[in-house]
Amino acid sequence: MDELEKYADLAADDLKDAVKETAASVRKDIQANAPVDTGKYKKSWSVKNVHEDSESIDLVVHSKNRYQIAHLLEHGHAKRGGGRVPAKPHIASAEERGNEKLVQTIEQKLKGS
């Protein structure tokens, strides 16, 4: 029973590490593909630790001070005088790649343990 508890603790630590690595990777991916005007939007992306305990961790990748325009840039929007601004998708693709990376990283870490 002690060995199973040790394995569960190691697995939880490995999972937390995988989530942290993936969140940092997603942040870098968004920053790399974000549209640039002044550069403030691109630099505003960060990873926030929402909750962490001995068994789980919740991280959020978000734009600290430019969150108001993230969905407008991602999906496009209507112009004031008519017409539309084209979408510049950069968040959804980073999220998909992050999901794939997380699954791969978790599988690698649990096989190695």
C-alpha distances in whole Angstrom, upper triangle without the diagonal:
4,5,5,6,9,10,11,12,14,15,17,19,20,21,23,24,26,27,29,30,31,33,35,36,37,39,41,42,43,45,46,48,49,53,55,58,57,54,52,50,49,48,46,43,40,36,35,32,32,28,25,22,19,18,21,25,28,31,35,37,41,44,44,48,49,47,50,52,48,49,53,52,49,51,55,57,61,64,66,69,68,66,62,60,58,54,52,49,46,43,42,42,40,38,38,37,34,33,33,32,29,28,28,27,23,23,24,22,19,20,21,17
4,5,5,6,9,10,11,12,14,15,17,18,20,21,23,24,26,27,29,30,32,33,35,36,38,39,40,42,44,45,47,48,52,53,56,56,52,51,49,47,46,45,42,38,35,34,30,31,27,24,21,17,17,20,24,27,30,34,36,39,43,43,47,48,46,50,51,48,48,52,52,49,51,55,57,61,63,65,68,67,65,62,60,58,54,52,48,46,43,42,42,40,37,37,37,34,32,33,31,28,27,28,26,23,23,24,21,18,20,20,16
4,5,5,6,9,10,10,12,14,15,16,18,20,21,22,24,26,27,28,30,32,33,34,36,37,38,40,42,43,45,46,50,52,55,54,51,50,48,46,45,44,40,37,34,33,30,31,27,24,21,17,17,20,23,27,29,33,35,38,42,42,46,47,45,49,50,47,47,51,50,47,50,53,56,59,62,64,67,66,64,60,58,56,52,50,47,44,41,40,40,38,36,35,34,32,30,30,29,26,25,25,23,20,20,20,18,15,16,16,12
4,5,5,6,9,10,10,12,14,15,16,18,20,21,22,24,25,26,28,30,31,32,34,36,37,38,40,41,43,44,48,50,53,53,49,48,46,44,43,42,39,36,32,31,28,28,25,22,19,16,15,18,21,24,27,30,33,36,40,40,44,45,43,46,47,44,45,48,48,45,47,51,53,57,59,62,65,63,61,58,56,53,50,48,44,42,39,38,38,35,33,33,32,30,28,28,27,24,23,23,22,18,18,19,17,14,15,16,12
4,5,5,6,9,10,10,12,14,15,17,18,20,21,23,24,26,27,29,30,31,33,35,36,37,39,41,42,43,47,49,51,51,47,46,44,43,41,40,37,34,30,29,26,26,22,19,16,13,12,15,19,22,25,29,31,35,38,38,42,43,41,45,46,43,43,47,47,44,46,50,52,56,58,60,63,62,60,57,55,53,49,47,43,41,38,37,37,35,32,33,32,29,28,28,27,24,23,24,22,19,19,20,17,15,17,17,13
4,5,5,6,9,10,11,12,14,15,17,18,20,21,23,24,26,27,29,30,32,33,34,36,38,39,41,42,46,47,50,50,46,45,43,41,40,39,36,33,29,28,25,26,23,19,17,13,13,16,19,22,25,28,31,34,37,38,41,43,41,44,45,42,43,47,46,44,46,49,52,56,58,60,63,62,60,56,54,52,48,46,43,40,37,37,37,34,32,32,31,28,27,27,26,23,22,23,20,17,18,18,15,13,15,15,11
4,5,5,6,8,10,10,12,14,15,16,18,20,21,22,24,26,27,28,30,31,32,34,36,37,38,40,44,45,49,48,45,44,42,40,39,38,35,32,28,28,25,25,23,19,17,14,12,15,18,21,23,27,29,33,36,37,41,42,40,43,44,41,41,45,44,41,44,47,50,53,56,58,61,60,58,54,52,50,46,44,40,38,35,34,34,31,29,29,28,26,24,24,23,20,19,19,17,14,15,15,12,10,12,12,8
4,5,5,6,9,10,10,12,14,15,16,18,20,21,22,24,25,27,29,30,31,33,35,36,37,38,42,44,47,47,43,42,40,38,37,36,33,30,26,25,22,23,19,16,14,11,9,12,15,18,21,24,27,30,34,34,38,39,37,40,41,38,39,43,42,39,41,45,47,51,53,56,59,58,56,52,50,48,44,42,39,36,33,32,32,30,28,28,27,24,23,23,22,19,18,19,17,14,15,16,13,10,13,14,10
4,5,5,6,9,10,11,12,14,15,17,18,20,21,23,24,26,27,29,30,32,33,35,36,37,41,43,46,45,41,40,38,37,35,34,31,28,24,23,20,21,18,14,12,8,8,11,14,17,19,23,26,29,32,33,36,38,36,39,40,37,38,42,41,39,41,45,47,51,53,55,58,57,55,52,49,47,44,42,38,35,33,32,32,30,27,28,27,24,23,24,22,19,19,20,17,14,16,17,13,12,15,14,11
4,5,5,6,9,10,11,12,14,15,16,18,20,21,22,24,26,27,28,30,32,33,35,36,40,41,44,44,40,39,38,35,34,33,30,27,24,23,20,22,19,16,14,11,10,12,14,18,20,23,25,29,32,32,36,37,36,39,40,37,38,41,40,38,41,44,46,50,52,55,58,57,55,51,49,46,43,40,37,34,32,31,31,28,26,27,25,22,22,22,20,17,17,17,15,12,14,13,10,9,12,11,8
4,5,5,6,9,10,10,12,14,15,16,18,20,21,22,24,26,26,28,30,31,33,34,38,40,43,43,39,38,36,34,33,32,29,26,22,22,20,21,18,15,14,11,9,11,13,16,18,21,23,27,30,31,35,36,34,37,38,35,36,39,38,36,38,41,44,48,50,52,56,54,52,48,46,44,40,38,35,32,29,28,28,26,24,24,23,20,19,19,17,14,14,15,12,9,11,11,8,7,10,10,8
4,5,5,6,9,10,11,12,14,15,16,19,20,21,23,24,25,27,29,30,32,33,36,38,41,41,37,36,34,32,31,30,27,24,20,19,16,17,14,11,10,8,6,7,9,13,15,19,21,24,28,28,32,33,31,35,36,32,33,37,36,34,36,40,42,46,48,50,53,52,50,47,44,42,39,37,33,30,28,27,27,25,22,23,22,19,18,19,17,14,14,16,13,10,13,14,11,10,14,14,11
4,5,5,6,9,10,11,12,14,15,17,18,20,21,23,24,26,27,29,30,31,35,37,40,39,35,34,33,31,29,29,25,22,19,18,15,17,15,11,11,8,8,9,10,13,15,18,20,24,27,27,31,32,31,34,35,32,33,37,36,34,36,40,42,46,48,50,53,52,50,47,44,42,39,36,33,30,27,27,27,24,22,23,22,19,19,20,17,14,15,16,13,11,14,14,10,10,14,13,11
4,5,5,6,9,10,11,12,14,15,16,18,20,21,22,24,26,27,29,30,34,35,39,38,34,34,32,30,29,28,25,22,19,19,17,18,17,14,14,12,11,11,11,14,15,18,20,24,27,28,31,32,31,34,35,31,33,36,35,32,35,38,41,45,47,49,52,51,49,45,43,41,37,34,31,28,26,26,25,22,21,21,20,17,16,17,14,11,12,12,9,7,10,10,6,7,11,10,9
4,5,5,6,9,10,10,12,14,15,16,18,20,21,22,24,25,27,28,32,34,37,37,33,32,30,28,27,27,23,20,17,17,15,16,14,12,12,11,9,8,9,11,12,16,17,21,24,26,29,30,28,32,32,29,30,33,32,30,32,35,38,42,44,46,50,48,46,43,40,38,34,32,29,26,23,23,23,20,18,18,17,14,13,14,12,9,10,11,9,6,10,11,8,8,12,12,11
4,5,5,6,9,10,11,12,14,15,17,19,20,21,23,24,26,27,30,32,35,35,31,30,28,26,25,24,21,17,14,14,11,13,11,9,10,10,8,7,6,9,10,13,15,19,22,23,26,28,26,29,30,27,28,32,31,29,31,35,37,41,43,45,48,47,45,42,39,37,34,31,28,25,22,23,23,20,18,19,18,14,14,16,14,11,13,14,11,9,13,14,11,12,15,15,14
4,5,5,6,9,10,11,12,14,15,17,18,20,21,23,24,26,29,31,34,33,30,29,27,25,24,23,20,17,14,15,13,15,14,12,13,13,12,11,10,12,11,15,16,19,22,23,27,28,26,30,30,27,29,32,31,29,32,35,37,41,43,45,48,48,45,42,39,37,33,31,28,25,22,23,22,19,18,19,17,14,15,16,13,10,13,13,9,9,13,12,9,12,15,14,13
4,5,5,6,9,10,10,12,14,15,16,18,20,21,22,24,28,29,33,33,29,28,26,24,23,23,19,17,14,15,14,16,16,14,15,15,13,12,10,12,11,14,15,18,22,23,27,27,26,29,29,26,27,30,29,26,29,32,35,39,41,44,47,46,43,39,37,35,31,28,25,22,20,20,19,16,15,16,14,11,11,12,9,6,9,9,6,6,10,10,8,10,13,13,13
4,6,5,6,9,10,10,12,14,15,16,18,20,21,22,26,28,31,31,27,26,24,22,21,20,17,14,11,12,11,13,12,11,14,14,12,10,8,8,8,10,11,15,18,20,23,24,22,26,26,23,24,27,26,24,27,30,32,36,38,41,44,43,41,37,34,32,29,26,23,20,17,18,18,14,13,14,13,9,10,12,10,7,10,11,9,9,12,13,12,13,16,17,17
4,5,5,6,9,10,11,12,14,16,17,18,20,21,25,26,29,29,25,24,22,20,19,18,15,12,9,10,9,12,12,11,14,15,14,11,9,9,8,10,11,14,17,18,22,23,21,25,25,22,24,27,26,24,27,30,33,36,38,40,44,43,41,37,34,32,29,26,24,20,18,19,19,15,14,16,15,11,12,14,12,10,13,14,11,11,15,15,13,16,19,18,18
4,6,5,6,9,10,11,12,14,15,16,19,20,24,25,28,28,24,24,22,20,19,19,15,13,11,13,13,16,16,15,17,18,17,15,12,13,11,12,12,15,18,19,23,23,23,26,26,23,25,28,26,24,27,30,33,36,38,41,44,43,40,37,34,32,28,25,23,19,17,18,17,14,13,15,13,10,12,13,9,8,12,12,9,11,14,13,12,15,17,17,17
4,5,5,6,9,10,10,12,14,15,16,18,22,23,27,27,23,23,21,18,18,18,14,13,10,13,13,15,16,16,18,19,18,15,12,12,10,11,10,14,17,19,22,22,21,24,24,20,22,25,23,21,24,27,30,34,35,38,41,40,38,34,31,29,25,22,19,16,14,15,14,10,10,11,9,6,8,9,7,6,10,10,8,10,13,13,13,16,18,18,19
4,5,5,6,9,10,11,12,14,16,16,20,22,25,25,21,20,18,16,16,15,11,9,7,9,10,12,14,14,17,19,18,14,11,10,7,8,7,10,13,15,18,19,17,21,21,17,19,22,21,19,22,25,28,31,33,36,39,38,36,32,29,27,24,21,18,15,13,14,14,10,9,12,11,7,10,12,10,9,13,14,12,13,17,17,16,19,21,21,22
4,5,5,6,9,10,11,12,14,15,19,20,23,23,19,19,17,14,14,14,10,8,7,10,12,15,16,16,19,21,20,17,14,13,10,10,8,11,13,15,18,18,18,22,21,18,21,23,21,20,23,26,28,32,34,36,39,38,36,33,29,28,24,21,19,15,14,15,15,11,12,14,12,9,12,14,11,11,15,15,13,15,18,18,17,20,23,22,23
4,5,5,6,9,10,10,12,14,18,19,23,23,19,19,17,15,15,15,12,11,10,13,15,18,19,19,22,23,22,19,16,15,12,12,10,13,15,17,20,20,19,23,22,18,20,23,21,19,22,25,28,31,33,36,38,38,35,31,28,26,23,20,17,13,12,14,12,9,10,12,9,7,11,12,9,10,13,13,12,14,17,17,17,20,22,21,23
4,5,5,6,9,10,11,12,16,18,21,21,18,18,15,13,14,13,10,10,9,12,14,16,18,19,22,24,22,19,16,14,11,10,7,10,12,15,18,17,16,19,18,15,17,19,17,15,19,21,24,28,30,32,35,34,32,28,25,23,20,17,14,10,9,10,9,6,7,9,8,6,9,11,9,10,14,14,14,16,18,19,19,21,23,24,25
4,5,5,6,9,10,10,14,15,18,18,15,14,12,10,10,10,6,6,7,11,13,16,18,19,23,24,24,20,17,15,11,10,6,8,9,12,15,14,14,17,17,13,16,18,16,15,19,21,24,27,29,31,34,33,31,28,24,23,19,16,14,11,9,12,12,8,9,13,11,9,13,15,13,14,17,18,17,19,22,22,22,24,26,26,27
4,5,5,6,9,10,13,14,18,18,14,15,13,10,10,11,8,9,10,14,16,19,21,22,25,27,26,23,20,18,15,13,10,12,12,14,17,16,16,20,18,15,18,20,17,16,20,22,25,29,30,32,35,34,32,28,25,23,20,17,15,11,11,14,12,9,11,14,12,11,14,15,13,15,18,18,17,20,22,22,22,25,27,26,28
4,5,5,6,8,12,14,18,18,15,16,14,10,12,13,10,11,12,16,18,21,23,24,27,28,27,24,21,19,16,14,11,12,13,16,18,17,17,20,18,15,17,18,16,14,18,20,23,27,28,31,33,32,30,26,23,21,17,14,12,8,8,11,9,6,9,11,9,9,13,13,12,14,17,17,17,19,22,21,22,25,27,27,28
4,5,5,6,9,12,15,16,13,13,10,8,10,10,8,10,12,15,18,20,22,24,27,29,28,24,21,19,15,13,9,10,10,13,15,13,13,16,14,11,13,15,12,11,15,17,20,23,25,27,30,29,27,23,20,18,15,11,10,6,6,9,9,6,9,11,11,10,14,15,15,16,19,20,19,22,24,24,25,27,29,29,31
4,6,5,9,9,13,13,10,10,9,5,7,9,7,9,12,15,19,21,24,25,29,30,30,26,23,21,17,15,11,11,10,13,14,13,14,16,14,12,15,16,13,13,17,18,21,24,25,28,30,30,28,24,20,19,16,13,12,9,9,13,12,10,12,15,14,14,17,18,17,19,22,22,22,24,27,26,27,30,31,31,33
4,6,9,10,14,14,11,13,11,8,10,12,11,13,15,19,22,24,27,28,31,33,32,29,25,23,20,18,14,14,14,16,18,16,17,19,17,15,17,18,15,14,18,19,22,25,26,29,31,30,28,24,21,19,16,13,12,9,11,13,12,10,13,15,13,14,17,18,17,19,22,22,21,24,26,26,27,30,31,31,33
4,7,9,13,14,12,14,11,8,12,13,12,14,17,20,23,25,28,29,32,34,33,30,26,24,21,18,15,14,14,17,18,16,16,18,15,13,15,15,12,11,14,16,19,22,23,26,28,27,25,21,18,15,13,9,8,6,8,11,9,9,12,14,13,14,17,18,17,20,22,22,23,25,27,27,28,31,32,33,34
4,6,10,11,9,10,8,6,9,10,10,13,16,19,22,24,27,29,32,34,33,30,26,24,20,17,14,13,11,14,15,12,13,14,12,10,12,12,9,9,13,13,16,20,20,23,25,25,22,19,15,14,11,8,8,6,8,11,11,10,13,15,15,16,19,20,20,21,24,25,25,27,30,30,30,33,35,35,36
4,7,9,8,10,8,7,11,12,12,16,19,22,25,27,30,32,36,38,37,33,30,27,24,21,17,15,13,16,16,12,14,15,11,10,12,12,8,10,13,12,15,18,18,20,23,22,20,17,13,12,10,7,9,8,11,14,14,14,16,19,18,19,22,24,23,25,28,28,29,31,33,33,34,37,38,39,40
4,6,5,8,7,7,10,12,13,17,20,23,26,28,31,33,37,39,39,35,32,29,25,22,19,17,14,16,15,13,15,16,13,12,15,14,11,13,16,15,17,19,19,21,23,23,21,19,15,14,14,11,13,12,14,17,17,17,19,22,21,22,25,26,26,28,31,31,31,33,36,35,36,39,40,40,42
4,6,8,8,9,11,13,15,19,22,25,28,30,33,35,39,42,41,38,34,31,28,24,21,19,16,17,15,13,15,15,13,13,16,14,12,15,17,15,17,19,17,19,21,22,20,18,14,15,15,13,15,15,17,20,20,20,23,25,25,25,28,30,29,31,34,35,34,37,39,39,39,42,44,44,45
4,6,8,9,10,11,14,18,21,24,27,29,33,35,38,41,41,37,34,31,27,24,21,18,15,16,14,12,15,16,14,15,18,16,14,17,20,18,19,21,20,21,23,25,23,21,18,18,18,16,18,17,19,22,23,21,24,27,26,26,30,31,30,32,35,35,35,37,40,39,40,43,44,44,45
4,6,5,6,9,11,14,18,21,24,26,30,31,35,38,37,34,30,28,24,21,18,16,13,14,13,11,14,15,13,13,17,16,14,16,19,19,20,23,22,24,26,27,25,22,19,19,18,15,17,15,16,20,20,19,21,24,23,23,26,28,27,28,32,32,31,33,36,36,36,39,41,40,42
4,5,5,6,9,12,16,18,22,24,27,29,33,36,36,32,28,26,22,19,16,14,10,10,9,8,11,13,12,12,16,15,14,16,19,19,20,22,22,23,26,27,26,23,19,20,19,16,17,15,16,20,21,19,21,24,24,23,26,28,27,28,31,32,31,33,36,36,36,39,41,40,41
4,5,5,7,11,15,17,20,22,25,28,31,34,34,30,26,24,20,17,14,11,8,9,8,6,9,10,9,8,12,12,10,12,16,16,17,20,20,21,24,25,23,20,17,17,15,13,14,12,13,16,17,16,18,21,21,20,23,25,25,25,29,30,29,31,34,34,34,36,39,39,40
4,6,6,10,13,16,20,22,25,27,31,33,33,29,25,23,19,16,13,11,9,11,11,9,11,13,11,10,14,14,12,13,16,17,19,22,22,24,27,27,25,22,19,18,16,13,13,11,12,15,16,14,16,19,18,18,21,23,22,23,26,27,26,28,31,31,31,34,36,36,37
4,6,8,12,15,18,20,24,25,29,31,31,28,24,22,18,16,13,11,8,9,10,9,12,15,14,13,16,17,15,16,20,20,22,25,25,27,30,30,29,26,22,22,20,17,17,14,14,18,18,16,18,21,20,19,22,24,23,24,27,28,26,28,31,31,31,34,36,35,36
4,7,10,12,16,18,21,23,27,30,30,26,22,20,16,13,10,8,5,5,6,7,9,12,11,11,14,15,14,15,19,19,21,24,24,26,29,29,28,25,22,22,19,17,17,14,13,17,18,16,17,20,20,19,22,24,23,23,27,28,26,28,31,31,31,33,36,35,36
4,7,10,13,15,19,21,24,27,26,23,19,17,13,10,7,6,4,6,9,8,9,13,12,10,14,16,14,14,18,19,21,24,25,27,30,30,29,25,22,22,19,16,15,12,11,14,15,12,13,17,17,15,18,20,19,19,23,24,23,24,27,28,27,30,32,32,33
4,6,10,12,16,17,21,23,23,20,16,14,10,8,6,6,6,7,10,11,11,15,15,13,16,19,17,17,21,22,24,28,29,30,34,34,32,29,26,25,22,19,18,15,13,16,17,14,14,18,17,15,17,20,18,18,22,23,21,22,26,26,25,27,30,30,30
4,7,9,12,13,17,20,19,16,12,10,7,6,4,6,9,9,13,14,13,17,18,15,18,21,20,19,22,24,26,30,31,33,36,36,35,31,28,27,24,21,19,16,14,16,17,14,13,17,16,13,15,18,17,15,19,20,18,19,23,23,22,24,27,27,27
4,6,9,11,15,18,18,15,11,9,6,5,6,8,10,9,13,15,14,17,19,17,19,22,22,21,24,26,28,31,32,34,37,37,36,33,30,29,26,24,22,19,16,18,20,17,16,19,19,16,17,20,19,17,21,22,20,21,24,25,23,25,28,28,28
4,6,7,11,14,14,11,8,6,5,7,9,11,14,13,17,19,17,21,22,20,22,25,25,24,26,29,31,34,36,37,41,40,39,36,33,32,29,27,25,22,19,20,22,19,17,20,20,17,18,21,19,17,20,22,20,19,23,24,22,23,27,26,25
4,7,11,14,14,11,8,5,6,7,10,11,14,14,17,19,17,20,22,20,21,25,25,24,26,29,30,33,35,37,40,40,39,35,33,33,29,28,25,23,19,21,23,20,18,21,22,18,18,22,21,18,21,23,21,21,24,25,23,24,28,28,27
4,7,10,11,8,6,5,7,10,13,15,18,17,21,23,21,24,26,23,25,28,28,27,29,32,33,37,39,40,44,43,42,39,37,36,32,31,28,26,22,23,25,22,20,22,23,19,19,22,21,18,21,23,21,20,23,24,22,23,26,27,25
4,7,8,6,4,6,9,12,15,17,21,20,24,26,24,27,29,26,28,31,31,29,32,35,36,40,42,43,47,46,45,42,39,38,35,33,30,28,24,25,26,23,21,23,23,20,20,22,21,18,20,22,19,18,21,22,20,20,24,24,22
4,6,6,6,9,12,16,19,21,24,24,27,29,27,30,32,30,31,35,35,33,35,38,40,43,45,47,50,50,49,45,43,42,38,36,34,31,28,28,29,26,24,26,26,22,22,24,23,19,21,23,21,18,22,23,20,20,23,23,21
4,6,8,12,15,18,21,24,27,27,30,32,30,34,35,33,34,37,37,35,38,41,43,46,48,50,53,53,51,48,46,44,40,39,36,33,30,30,31,28,25,27,27,23,22,24,23,19,21,22,20,17,20,21,18,17,21,21,18
4,7,11,14,17,20,23,27,27,31,32,30,33,34,32,32,36,36,34,36,39,41,45,47,49,52,51,50,46,44,42,39,37,34,31,28,28,29,26,23,25,25,21,20,22,21,17,18,20,18,15,17,19,16,15,19,19,17
4,7,10,14,17,20,23,24,27,28,26,29,31,28,29,32,32,30,32,35,37,41,43,45,48,47,46,42,40,39,35,33,30,28,24,24,25,23,20,21,22,18,17,19,18,15,16,18,16,14,17,19,16,16,19,20,18
4,7,10,13,16,20,20,23,25,23,26,27,25,26,29,29,27,29,32,34,38,40,42,45,45,43,39,37,36,32,30,27,25,21,22,23,20,17,19,20,16,15,18,17,13,16,18,16,14,18,19,17,17,21,21,20
4,7,10,13,16,17,20,22,19,22,24,21,22,26,26,24,26,29,31,34,36,38,42,41,39,36,34,33,29,27,24,22,18,19,20,18,15,18,18,15,14,17,17,13,16,19,17,16,19,21,19,20,23,24,23
4,7,10,13,14,17,18,16,20,21,18,20,23,23,21,24,27,28,32,34,36,39,39,37,33,31,30,26,24,22,19,16,17,18,15,13,16,16,13,13,17,15,13,16,18,16,16,20,21,19,21,24,24,24
4,6,10,11,14,15,13,16,17,14,16,19,19,18,20,23,25,28,30,32,35,35,33,30,27,26,23,21,19,16,13,14,16,13,11,15,15,12,13,17,16,14,17,20,18,18,22,23,22,23,27,27,27
4,7,9,13,13,11,15,15,12,14,17,16,15,18,21,23,26,28,30,33,33,31,27,25,24,20,18,16,13,10,12,14,11,10,13,14,11,13,16,15,14,18,19,18,19,22,23,23,25,27,28,28
4,6,9,9,7,11,12,9,12,14,14,13,16,18,20,24,25,27,30,30,29,25,22,22,19,17,15,13,10,13,15,12,12,15,16,14,16,19,19,18,21,23,22,23,26,27,26,28,31,31,32
4,6,6,5,9,9,8,11,13,12,13,16,17,19,22,23,24,28,28,27,23,21,20,18,16,15,13,11,14,16,14,14,18,18,17,19,22,21,21,24,26,25,26,29,30,29,32,34,34,35
4,6,6,10,11,11,14,16,15,16,19,20,21,24,25,26,29,30,29,26,23,23,21,19,19,16,15,18,20,17,17,21,22,20,22,25,24,23,27,28,27,28,31,32,31,33,36,36,36
4,6,8,10,10,13,14,15,16,19,19,20,22,22,23,27,28,27,24,22,22,20,19,19,17,16,19,21,20,20,24,24,23,25,28,27,27,30,32,30,31,35,35,35,37,40,39,40
4,5,6,7,10,11,11,13,15,16,16,19,19,20,24,24,23,21,18,19,17,15,16,15,14,17,19,18,18,22,23,21,24,27,26,26,29,31,30,31,35,35,35,37,40,40,40
4,6,5,8,10,10,11,14,15,15,18,19,20,24,24,23,20,18,18,16,15,15,14,12,15,18,16,16,20,21,20,22,25,25,24,27,29,29,30,33,34,33,35,38,38,39
4,6,7,8,10,11,13,13,13,15,16,17,21,21,21,18,16,17,15,15,15,15,14,17,19,19,19,22,24,23,24,27,28,27,30,32,32,33,36,37,37,39,41,42,42
4,6,5,6,9,10,10,10,13,14,15,19,19,18,15,12,13,12,12,12,13,12,15,17,17,18,21,22,22,24,26,27,27,30,32,32,33,36,37,37,39,41,42,42
4,5,5,6,9,10,11,15,16,18,21,21,19,16,13,13,11,10,10,9,8,11,14,13,14,17,18,18,20,23,23,23,26,28,28,29,32,33,33,35,37,38,39
4,5,5,6,8,9,12,15,17,20,19,18,14,12,12,9,10,9,10,9,11,14,14,14,17,19,19,20,23,24,24,26,28,29,30,32,34,34,36,38,39,40
4,6,6,5,6,9,11,13,16,16,14,11,9,9,8,9,10,11,11,13,16,17,17,19,21,22,23,26,27,27,29,31,32,33,35,37,37,39,41,42,43
4,6,5,8,11,12,15,18,17,15,11,9,8,6,6,7,9,9,12,13,14,16,18,19,20,22,24,25,26,28,30,30,32,34,35,36,38,40,40,42
4,6,9,13,15,18,21,19,17,13,11,9,5,5,5,6,7,8,10,12,12,14,16,17,18,21,22,23,25,26,27,29,31,32,33,35,37,38,39
4,7,10,13,16,19,17,14,11,9,8,5,7,7,10,10,10,12,15,15,16,19,20,21,23,24,25,27,29,30,31,33,35,36,37,39,40,42
4,7,10,13,15,13,11,7,5,5,4,7,9,12,13,13,15,17,18,20,22,23,24,26,27,29,30,32,33,35,36,38,39,41,42,44,45
4,7,10,12,10,9,6,5,7,7,11,12,15,16,17,19,21,21,23,25,26,27,29,31,32,33,35,36,38,40,41,42,44,46,47,48
4,7,8,7,6,4,6,9,11,14,16,19,20,20,23,24,25,26,29,30,31,33,34,35,37,39,40,41,43,45,46,47,49,51,52
4,6,5,5,5,6,10,12,15,18,20,22,23,25,26,27,29,31,32,33,35,37,38,40,41,42,44,46,47,48,50,52,53,54
4,6,8,9,10,14,16,19,21,24,25,26,28,30,30,32,34,35,36,38,40,41,43,44,45,46,49,50,51,52,55,56,57
4,7,9,11,15,18,20,23,26,27,28,30,32,33,35,37,38,39,41,42,43,45,47,48,49,51,53,53,55,57,58,59
4,7,10,13,16,19,22,25,26,27,28,31,31,33,35,36,37,39,41,42,43,45,46,48,50,51,52,54,56,57,58
4,7,10,13,16,19,22,23,24,26,28,29,30,32,33,35,36,38,39,41,42,44,45,47,48,49,51,53,54,56
4,6,9,12,15,18,20,20,22,24,25,26,28,30,31,32,34,35,37,39,40,41,43,45,46,47,49,50,52
4,7,9,12,15,17,18,19,21,23,24,26,27,29,30,32,33,35,36,37,39,41,42,43,45,47,48,49
4,7,9,13,15,16,17,19,20,21,23,25,26,27,29,30,32,33,35,36,38,39,41,43,44,45,47
4,6,9,11,12,13,15,17,18,19,21,22,24,25,27,29,30,31,33,35,36,37,39,40,42,43
4,6,9,10,11,13,15,16,17,19,20,22,23,24,27,28,28,31,32,33,34,37,38,39,41
4,6,7,7,9,11,12,13,15,17,18,19,21,23,24,25,27,29,30,31,33,35,36,37
4,6,6,6,9,11,11,12,15,16,17,18,21,22,22,24,26,27,28,30,32,33,34
4,6,5,6,9,10,10,12,15,15,16,19,20,21,22,24,26,26,28,30,31,32
4,5,5,6,9,10,11,13,14,15,17,19,20,21,23,24,26,27,29,30,32
4,5,5,6,9,10,11,12,14,16,17,18,20,22,23,24,26,27,29,30
4,5,5,6,9,10,10,12,14,15,16,18,20,21,22,24,26,26,28
4,5,5,6,9,10,10,12,14,15,16,18,20,21,22,24,26,27
4,5,5,6,9,10,11,13,14,16,17,19,20,22,23,25,26
4,5,5,6,9,10,11,12,14,16,16,18,20,21,22,24
4,5,5,6,9,10,10,12,14,15,16,18,20,21,22
4,5,5,6,9,10,11,13,14,16,17,19,20,21
4,5,5,6,9,10,11,12,14,16,17,19,20
4,5,5,6,8,10,10,12,14,15,16,18
4,5,5,6,9,10,10,12,14,15,16
4,6,5,6,9,10,11,12,14,16
4,6,5,6,9,10,11,12,14
4,5,5,6,9,10,11,12
4,5,5,6,8,10,11
4,6,5,6,9,10
4,6,5,6,9
4,5,5,6
4,5,5
4,6
4
